[in-house]
């Protein structure tokens, strides 16, 4: 099944940076700061990778609205978009969150307390050195960006320090990726079908048996905060 695209008009040794640079206006950061790495004291998870398709803007808006301004992990978000339309998702989400929000650019370093957003018509990849790459290689699961490619790159780079979240959407994108994250020791959250506007993506993830937590939308942000802060021996 083809995933519905949304049109918006308006590793253990992997380094990430020590704080999200504050932008000139609210939580709109200055791009040049993301070209420089800084070492940090590590969280339990270094990265939270989130995927969504149809219904995803509503879901991610609710999640980021309750995440704290200071979160020790970096976040990356991928939404299936109309490749012919510019994305205004970063502008939309800045109105809903205290996090820094930035559309990803090639060569950016991951920063904690920052939501890095995949641009339309580009696959987003996370590299072992903590940088981001963009590619326009062929579509995967009929979509670009693809959650499978993002999750597989996150698994390779962060292994057990990766947390993945699968939200509302149609199609099967992300299933192979979460299997890889699980194989590498990472942790996976899926939105439950009852609270998802479109349940194909999260239900497909759940059916793999790789998902650690199946949660209603309202409980996902608190779980992210708890997991990032809690050692694995106490979970």
LUMDOMAR-399061 format. One record per residue (C-alpha): x, y negated, z negated; residue in one letter. Coordinates in pm, 1 decimal. Each point is the difference from the previous one (the first is absolute). Example, Ala and Ser with C-alpha at 12.3 -4.5 7.8 and 13.67 -1.06 7.14 Angstrom:
- 1230.0, 450.0, -780.0, A
- 137.0, -344.0, 66.0, S
This chain:
- 0.0, 0.0, 0.0, X
- 126.9, -343.6, 86.6, X
- 44.6, -230.2, -295.2, X
- -210.3, -314.6, 7.7, X
- 211.9, -312.3, 36.4, X
- -95.9, -309.1, -194.5, X
- -6.8, -336.8, 176.5, X
- 81.2, -291.6, -226.6, X
- -59.4, -340.7, 136.1, X
- 67.2, -280.1, -219.6, X
- 2427.6, 2257.6, -1400.4, X
- 198.2, 40.7, -298.1, X
- 291.8, -193.7, 138.7, X
- -205.3, -234.2, 211.1, X
- 55.1, -364.2, -94.7, X
- -283.8, -246.2, -28.6, X
- 0.5, -357.3, -116.2, X
- -34.0, -139.2, -347.7, X
- -292.4, -237.3, 38.3, X
- -234.1, -131.2, 263.3, X
- 109.9, -346.6, 113.4, X
- -259.6, -261.0, -65.7, X
- -129.9, -171.7, 309.3, X
- -56.8, -366.7, 52.1, X
- -378.3, 40.0, -22.6, X
- -160.4, 234.3, -253.4, X
- 89.6, 359.5, 86.2, X
- 113.7, -58.4, 356.9, X
- 373.9, 77.4, -19.1, X
- 288.0, -145.8, 195.3, X
- 104.9, 248.9, 269.9, X
- 375.7, -55.4, -26.9, X
- 13.9, 124.3, -359.8, X
- -100.2, 349.2, 113.0, X
- 320.6, 38.2, 200.4, X
- 211.2, 35.0, -318.3, X
- 3.6, 301.5, -236.5, X
- 22.4, -29.1, -377.4, X
- 46.2, 281.8, -248.7, X
- -262.7, 65.0, -266.0, X
- -68.4, 207.2, -308.6, X
- -202.8, 281.8, 149.1, X
- -367.0, 75.1, -50.8, X
- -125.7, 357.8, -13.7, X
- -108.8, -47.9, 361.6, X
- 189.0, -232.3, 232.9, X
- -266.4, -16.9, 270.5, X
- -377.2, 25.2, 35.1, X
- -100.2, 74.9, 360.7, X
- -369.0, -55.4, 76.1, X
- -190.3, 94.8, 315.7, X
- -353.6, -78.8, 115.8, X
- -212.6, -21.1, 309.8, X
- -368.2, -96.6, 30.3, X
- -116.5, -172.9, -318.3, X
- 358.7, -58.9, -104.1, X
- -5.4, -376.7, -44.8, X
- -273.5, 24.0, -260.9, X
- 179.7, 282.6, -179.6, X
- 347.2, -155.6, -7.7, X
- -145.7, -336.6, -105.5, X
- -156.1, 161.3, -305.9, X
- 322.9, 181.2, -88.0, X
- 238.0, -295.5, 28.5, X
- -241.8, -228.5, -184.9, X
- 69.1, 189.0, -322.1, X
- 370.8, 74.4, 41.6, X
- 224.8, -215.6, -219.7, X
- 219.4, -273.9, 144.8, X
- 307.1, 179.9, -135.5, X
- 9.8, 361.0, 119.0, X
- 330.1, 186.1, -7.7, X
- -68.1, 187.3, 324.6, X
- -18.8, -130.8, 356.1, X
- -318.7, 55.4, 197.6, X
- -49.2, 64.2, 370.9, X
- -343.9, -0.8, 160.4, X
- -103.1, 138.1, 336.6, X
- -340.6, -60.0, 158.7, X
- -112.3, 121.8, 341.2, X
- -55.7, -320.9, 195.5, X
- -104.4, -108.7, 345.6, X
- 343.0, -22.8, 169.6, X
- -117.0, -287.1, 221.4, X
- -92.6, -231.7, -285.6, X
- 227.8, -194.2, -236.7, X
- -27.6, 109.4, -360.2, X
- -122.8, -235.7, -268.9, X
- 12.1, 265.7, -271.2, X
- 285.3, -165.6, -189.8, X
- -193.9, -327.2, -14.6, X
- -313.9, 181.5, -113.0, X
- 172.3, 197.0, -274.3, X
- 185.1, -300.8, -140.6, X
- -339.0, -130.4, -107.6, X
- -63.9, 317.0, -200.0, X
- 327.3, 71.7, -179.3, X
- 275.6, -137.6, -219.7, X
- 254.1, 214.1, 187.7, X
- 225.1, -142.4, 266.0, X
- -140.5, 94.2, 342.8, X
- 202.9, 16.4, 320.0, X
- -47.7, 142.2, 348.0, X
- 297.0, 229.3, 51.5, X
- 283.0, -97.5, 233.5, X
- 286.8, 216.5, 119.7, X
- 293.6, -23.7, -239.7, X
- -202.8, -114.7, -301.3, X
- 103.7, 146.1, -334.0, X
- -265.3, 143.9, -227.3, X
- -69.9, -216.2, -303.2, X
- -190.9, 99.1, -312.1, X
- -324.2, -186.3, -67.8, X
- -32.6, -45.7, 376.1, X
- -253.2, 150.5, 240.0, X
- 169.4, 55.0, 337.3, X
- -261.2, 40.3, 276.3, X
- 48.7, 190.4, 326.4, X
- -59.2, -228.2, 301.0, X
- -238.9, 104.4, 278.4, X
- 126.6, 227.6, 278.5, X
- 324.3, 92.1, -181.5, X
- 94.3, 304.9, -201.0, X
- 142.5, -101.5, -338.7, X
- 290.7, 204.4, -137.7, X
- 185.8, -18.7, -330.7, X
- 375.3, 59.7, 17.8, X
- 233.6, 156.4, -260.4, X
- 171.6, -336.4, -56.0, X
- -328.5, -158.7, -109.0, X
- -63.3, -186.3, 325.1, X
- -299.1, 17.1, 232.3, X
- 0.6, 89.2, 368.5, X
- -264.6, -57.4, 265.6, X
- -36.6, 203.9, 315.7, X
- -238.6, 14.1, 292.9, X
- 63.9, 367.1, 69.7, X
- -293.9, 208.6, 121.1, X
- -329.8, 15.9, -185.6, X
- -31.6, 265.2, -271.3, X
- -347.8, 137.0, -71.8, X
- -124.9, -253.4, 257.0, X
- 115.0, -293.5, -214.7, X
- 289.7, -239.8, -41.7, X
- 88.0, -66.1, -281.8, X
- -18.5, 358.9, -122.2, X
- -25.0, 104.0, -363.7, X
- 170.3, 329.5, 82.4, X
- 315.2, -179.0, 116.4, X
- -5.0, -241.4, -293.3, X
- -48.5, 273.4, -258.9, X
- 268.9, 223.1, 151.6, X
- 250.8, -286.8, -6.8, X
- -94.6, -80.4, -359.6, X
- 44.3, 365.8, -97.5, X
- 343.6, 17.5, 161.1, X
- 115.6, -325.4, -161.0, X
- -150.9, 20.4, -350.2, X
- -78.0, 368.4, -60.6, X
- -150.5, 46.3, -348.8, X
- -3.6, -376.0, -56.4, X
- -271.5, -45.9, 265.5, X
- -368.2, -51.8, -78.0, X
- -246.9, 22.2, 290.9, X
- -364.3, -110.7, 5.1, X
- -253.7, 104.8, 265.3, X
- -307.7, -222.3, 21.9, X
- -318.2, -8.9, 206.7, X
- 22.5, 72.2, 372.0, X
- -86.4, 223.7, 292.2, X
- 222.5, 254.9, 167.5, X
- 286.5, 207.2, -136.8, X
- 292.4, -243.6, -1.5, X
- 213.4, 41.9, -310.5, X
- -63.2, 369.7, -66.2, X
- 338.3, 117.7, 128.1, X
- 167.7, -290.9, -177.0, X
- -139.1, 74.9, -343.9, X
- 105.4, 362.1, 37.2, X
- 354.5, -125.1, 53.2, X
- -20.5, -232.2, -299.7, X
- -120.6, 289.3, -214.1, X
- 276.3, 228.4, 129.9, X
- 258.7, -261.8, -98.9, X
- -140.9, -32.1, -352.3, X
- -213.9, -311.2, 38.7, X
- -347.1, -66.9, -140.7, X
- -324.1, -57.0, 191.5, X
- -328.0, -174.7, -82.3, X
- -310.6, 27.5, 218.7, X
- -318.8, -202.9, -20.4, X
- -299.2, 222.6, -64.9, X
- -258.4, 44.7, 272.1, X
- -280.0, -149.0, -207.6, X
- 160.8, -345.7, -10.8, X
- 157.9, 4.6, 347.7, X
- -191.5, -174.5, 278.2, X
- 145.9, 262.4, 235.1, X
- 114.6, 322.6, -161.9, X
- 183.0, 188.5, 279.1, X
- 351.2, -121.1, -86.6, X
- -11.7, 43.6, -377.6, X
- -194.7, 327.0, 20.7, X
- 249.8, 135.3, 252.3, X
- 279.0, -85.1, -241.6, X
- -182.6, 164.3, -290.1, X
- -56.6, 318.4, 198.4, X
- 375.8, 48.5, 42.2, X
- 34.8, 72.7, -371.2, X
- 287.1, -249.9, -19.1, X
- -195.5, -276.7, -175.4, X
- 73.2, -47.9, -370.0, X
- -282.4, -240.9, -86.8, X
- -343.4, -38.6, 164.7, X
- -146.5, -324.1, -130.7, X
- -284.3, -244.2, 57.2, X
- 118.3, -326.7, 149.5, X
- -31.7, -192.1, -327.5, X
- 245.0, 235.8, -174.6, X
- 278.5, -5.4, 258.2, X
- 168.9, -327.0, -101.1, X
- 14.0, 91.8, -371.8, X
- 143.3, 339.2, 94.6, X
- 269.7, -162.8, 215.8, X
- 101.0, -224.5, -289.1, X
- 5.4, 291.7, -243.7, X
- 203.0, 225.8, 228.6, X
- 257.5, -265.0, 84.8, X
- 58.8, -67.1, -369.1, X
- -18.9, 354.7, -140.7, X
- 289.2, 251.2, 11.8, X
- -89.1, 322.8, 180.2, X
- 56.1, 201.7, -318.6, X
- -290.9, -187.6, -162.3, X
- -248.1, 22.2, 289.4, X
